[in-house]
Amino acid sequence: MTRRRFLEIMPGFISWNVILFLVWGGFFFPVVVAYLILAFDVLWVYKGLSLVIAATLSYFRIKAAELLDWMKEVEGFGDWKKVRHIVMIMVANESVDIYKRTLEKLAQQTFPLKQIAVVMATEERIPAGRAGCEGLRKSLGKKFGEYIVTSHPAGIPGETVGKHSNETWAAKEAKRILVKEKGWDMRYITITSNDADVLLHQQYLAGLTFKFLDDPHRYEKFWQPAVMFYNNIWRIPAPTRVVNTFSNVWQLGLASRRDRNVTFSNYSAALQMIDKIGYWDVDAIPEDYRIFFKAFFKLGGRVEVESIFLPSSADAAESTSMWRTFVNEYKQKQRWAWGVSDIPVFIEMYVKQPGVSFLNKTVRLLRVIEDHVLWPTSWFIVTVGVPIVTFVNPAFKRTALGLSLPALTSGILSITLVFLLVLLIIDAKRRPPRPEHFSKWRAWLGPLEFVFMPIVGLFFGSLPGLDAHTRLMLGKYLEYRVTEKIK
């Protein structure tokens, strides 16, 4: 067995053993399991408190950032007119209405549009994407300084299908056209990876320009907005609305946590840095985490992600029926959880880069491992850990600890209800206005949707995570799947 294969097996092995330990450990070592559950519940409360503090801080930072005139700040730099932004809109099988909406929103940027190059990154295997993008050239493309449509060829040896390989092709084409042919100055170019459905805040590129010019370490930095799944939040079924509400507040929380902030979904960087590290890996489906760690290790651990507190709005997973929406949501979370496949790569990078600060790289790696280990296991420990132990060992249930365990765990976890209330208030204040088709009484009853938490936590949290871990453990590698978008 190779070292890489051993490392691929370990996450699934750990996850399954943690879950199964509740059963066999509850039978043979019920006291040990009981104290581990109590310890984990305390950890869960701590993590909940950390999330509330970070999300609240991000909420107020966003409010302040939205009130600031970022272009006025940008104009304080003498060289701001040299800055050029490449925005890659990643197009696959989405309908033209999806990325037309994205372009329309991009055209509302307060930063001069003539200094923006839009790259519509399409796939040769999906010719409708290129046709749709070309059809928008006259109506929307002409508003920008440059409008480029790339077509990523199919079947390039060594590549896997997905956003990652398309990004690399599109970015290299953009460099060839804009830098080599048109003479753009690489020192002043940023590149943004933008999903087809993501609507950037109208001040995002102005904010990015300020951050870029103001940072002496601009070539060792990623910038990203807080990605909020709000485009269709009122339209999706209640259970998936609960899932995406938690995704939104989680992203808010991460925005204020530099120690945890890693590129996700939509982000920007200096083209010079992306070119220096060799672009996105063409064989890695979870491209966002991979590009960060690739840059982090190649540039001596100096790379960081800085939040721009101007939120972008994305589509939550949706389809043409409730059941298909549920399947779409599950598949999306499974694809996100497939980021666990990066852990062996990150461990190898960790070992092979001794020059990087030991503390910095260790904290970064442990954060990723922690998130992926907790993803499939935490629901089982918090929700059904106590019932499992008392079921498999009825004798333990009659002991002092066994009798008090349900009350102790529920008492500890009840603290998180206060955290939940705060997070719901933050989400309600950030959520777009209620559309007319969504009745007032349904909106008022919205908090009751969170009775679905135990169910959605299992089906759209733990199970997709366990699915990804198990596939990796068995060598059944996941193929790239574009999340369906509905207009």
Residue pairs with C-beta under 8 A, 6 or more apart in sequence:
3 348
4 344
4 348
5 475
7 343
7 344
7 347
7 348
8 341
8 344
8 472
8 473
8 475
9 472
9 473
11 340
11 343
11 372
11 373
11 469
11 472
11 473
12 469
12 470
12 472
12 473
12 474
13 473
14 373
15 373
15 376
15 377
15 465
15 466
15 469
16 466
16 469
16 470
16 473
18 373
18 377
18 380
18 381
19 376
19 377
19 380
19 466
21 33
22 33
22 380
22 381
22 384
22 385
22 388
22 389
23 388
23 392
25 32
25 33
26 33
26 388
26 389
26 390
26 391
26 392
26 393
26 396
27 392
27 393
30 389
30 393
30 396
30 402
31 396
31 401
33 385
33 389
34 389
34 396
34 401
34 402
34 405
37 381
37 385
37 386
37 389
37 405
37 409
38 405
38 408
38 409
38 412
40 378
40 381
40 382
40 385
41 382
41 409
41 412
41 413
42 412
44 378
44 382
44 412
44 413
44 416
45 412
45 413
45 415
45 416
48 415
48 416
48 419
49 419
50 253
51 249
51 250
51 253
51 419
51 423
52 253
52 419
52 422
52 423
54 252
54 253
54 254
54 255
54 256
54 257
55 249
55 252
55 253
55 256
55 422
55 423
55 426
56 422
56 426
57 256
58 226
58 252
58 253
58 255
58 256
58 307
58 309
59 252
59 426
59 429
59 430
61 255
61 256
61 307
61 309
62 226
62 252
62 309
62 310
62 311
62 430
64 309
65 203
65 207
65 308
65 309
65 310
66 201
66 203
66 310
68 203
70 110
70 203
70 206
70 207
70 209
70 210
70 310
71 110
71 111
71 203
71 206
73 206
73 210
74 80
74 111
74 206
74 209
74 210
74 213
77 210
77 213
77 214
79 188
79 213
80 209
80 213
81 115
82 185
82 188
83 115
83 188
83 189
83 190
83 209
83 212
83 213
84 115
84 116
84 117
84 145
84 178
84 184
84 185
84 188
84 189
84 190
85 111
85 115
85 116
85 117
85 189
85 190
85 191
85 192
85 205
85 208
85 209
85 268
86 116
86 117
86 119
86 171
86 174
86 178
86 189
86 190
86 191
86 192
86 271
87 106
87 116
87 117
87 118
87 119
87 192
87 194
87 200
87 205
88 119
88 121
88 167
88 170
88 171
88 174
88 191
88 192
88 193
88 194
89 99
89 102
89 103
89 106
89 118
89 119
89 120
89 121
89 194
89 195
89 196
90 121
90 163
90 166
90 167
90 170
90 193
90 194
90 195
90 196
91 99
91 120
91 121
91 122
91 123
91 129
91 132
91 133
91 196
92 122
92 123
92 126
92 129
92 163
92 166
92 196
92 482
93 126
93 128
93 129
93 482
94 129
94 196
94 197
94 482
94 485
95 132
95 485
95 487
96 132
96 135
96 136
97 487
98 196
98 197
98 315
98 485
98 487
99 120
99 132
99 133
99 136
99 196
99 197
100 136
100 140
101 197
101 199
101 487
102 194
102 196
102 197
102 198
102 199
103 118
103 136
103 140
103 141
104 140
105 199
105 200
105 202
106 116
106 118
106 144
106 200
107 113
107 140
107 143
107 144
108 202
109 116
109 200
109 202
109 203
109 204
109 205
109 206
110 202
110 203
110 205
110 206
111 205
111 206
111 209
113 143
113 144
113 145
114 144
114 145
115 145
116 144
116 145
116 146
116 205
117 144
117 145
117 146
117 147
117 148
117 174
117 178
118 141
118 144
118 146
118 147
118 148
119 148
119 149
119 150
119 170
119 171
119 173
119 174
120 133
120 136
120 147
120 148
120 149
120 150
121 150
121 152
121 166
121 167
121 169
121 170
122 129
122 130
122 133
122 149
122 150
122 151
122 152
122 166
123 129
123 151
123 152
123 154
123 166
124 130
124 151
124 152
124 153
124 154
125 154
125 161
130 149
130 151
133 149
134 149
137 147
137 149
140 147
141 147
146 177
146 178
146 182
148 173
148 174
148 177
148 178
150 169
150 170
150 173
150 174
152 165
152 166
152 169
152 170
153 169
154 161
156 165
156 282
158 282
158 283
159 165
159 282
159 283
160 282
160 283
160 284
160 285
160 479
160 480
161 479
161 480
162 285
162 287
162 480
163 195
163 287
163 480
164 280
164 281
164 282
164 283
164 284
164 285
164 287
164 290
165 280
165 282
165 283
167 193
167 279
167 280
167 287
168 279
168 280
168 281
168 282
171 191
171 271
171 274
171 279
171 280
172 279
174 191
174 271
175 186
175 271
175 275
178 184
178 189
179 186
179 189
179 271
186 271
186 272
186 275
187 272
189 270
189 271
189 272
190 208
190 209
190 212
190 268
190 269
190 270
190 271
191 268
191 269
191 270
191 271
191 274
192 200
192 205
192 208
192 266
192 267
192 268
193 266
193 267
193 268
193 288
194 200
194 266
195 265
195 266
195 314
196 485
197 231
197 314
197 315
197 485
198 227
198 265
198 266
198 312
198 313
198 314
199 231
199 312
199 313
199 314
200 225
200 266
200 312
201 207
201 225
201 310
201 311
201 312
203 310
204 225
204 308
204 310
204 312
207 308
207 310
208 223
208 268
208 308
211 221
211 223
211 306
211 308
212 218
212 223
212 270
215 221
215 306
217 302
218 270
219 270
219 272
219 273
219 276
220 273
220 295
220 299
220 302
220 303
220 304
221 269
221 270
221 273
221 303
221 304
221 305
221 306
222 263
222 267
222 268
222 269
222 292
222 295
222 303
222 304
222 305
222 306
223 267
223 268
223 269
223 305
223 306
223 307
223 308
224 261
224 263
224 264
224 266
224 267
224 268
224 305
224 306
224 307
224 308
225 266
225 307
225 308
225 309
225 310
225 311
225 312
226 251
226 252
226 254
226 255
226 307
226 309
226 311
226 312
227 251
227 264
227 265
227 266
227 311
227 312
227 314
228 248
228 251
228 252
228 311
228 312
228 313
228 314
228 430
229 244
229 247
229 248
229 313
229 314
229 315
229 316
230 248
230 313
230 314
230 430
230 431
230 432
231 313
231 314
231 315
231 316
232 315
232 316
232 318
232 486
233 241
233 244
233 245
233 316
233 431
233 432
234 432
234 434
234 435
234 437
234 438
235 318
236 244
236 316
236 317
236 318
236 325
237 322
237 325
237 326
238 449
238 452
239 326
239 449
239 452
239 455
239 456
239 460
240 316
240 317
240 318
240 325
240 326
240 329
240 456
240 460
241 316
241 449
242 449
242 450
242 452
242 453
242 456
243 316
243 329
243 333
243 456
243 460
243 461
244 316
245 423
245 424
245 427
246 423
247 316
248 427
248 430
249 423
249 426
249 427
251 264
252 426
252 430
254 260
254 261
254 264
255 261
255 307
255 309
256 307
258 304
258 305
258 306
259 363
259 367
260 367
261 304
261 305
261 306
261 307
262 288
262 289
262 292
262 293
262 305
262 368
263 288
263 289
263 291
263 292
263 305
264 288
264 289
265 288
265 314
266 312
266 314
267 288
267 305
269 295
273 295
273 299
273 303
274 291
276 298
276 299
277 291
277 294
277 295
277 298
277 299
278 294
278 298
280 287
280 290
280 291
281 287
281 290
281 291
281 294
284 290
284 341
284 342
284 345
285 335
285 338
285 341
285 478
285 479
285 480
286 335
286 336
286 338
286 339
286 341
286 342
289 339
289 342
289 368
290 342
290 345
292 303
292 305
293 342
293 345
293 346
293 349
293 364
294 349
295 303
296 303
296 356
296 361
296 364
297 349
297 350
297 352
297 353
297 356
297 361
300 353
300 355
300 356
301 353
301 355
301 356
301 357
301 360
301 361
311 430
313 432
315 483
315 485
315 486
316 329
317 325
317 328
317 329
317 331
317 332
317 483
317 484
318 325
318 328
318 484
318 485
318 486
319 325
319 327
319 328
319 484
319 486
320 486
324 484
326 459
328 483
328 484
329 460
330 459
330 460
330 463
330 464
331 464
331 481
331 483
332 483
333 460
333 461
333 464
333 465
334 464
334 467
334 468
334 478
335 478
335 480
335 481
335 483
336 464
337 372
337 375
337 376
337 464
337 465
337 467
337 468
337 469
338 468
338 471
338 472
338 478
339 368
339 372
340 372
340 375
340 465
340 468
340 469
340 472
341 468
341 472
341 477
341 478
342 368
343 368
343 369
343 372
346 365
346 368
347 365
350 361
350 362
350 365
353 361
372 465
372 469
375 461
375 462
375 465
376 462
376 463
376 465
376 466
376 468
376 469
377 462
378 462
379 457
379 458
379 461
379 462
380 388
380 462
382 413
383 454
383 457
383 458
385 409
386 405
386 406
386 409
389 396
389 402
389 405
390 396
390 397
390 402
390 405
390 406
393 402
396 402
397 403
420 450
424 447
424 450
428 446
434 440
434 443
468 478
470 476
471 477
471 478
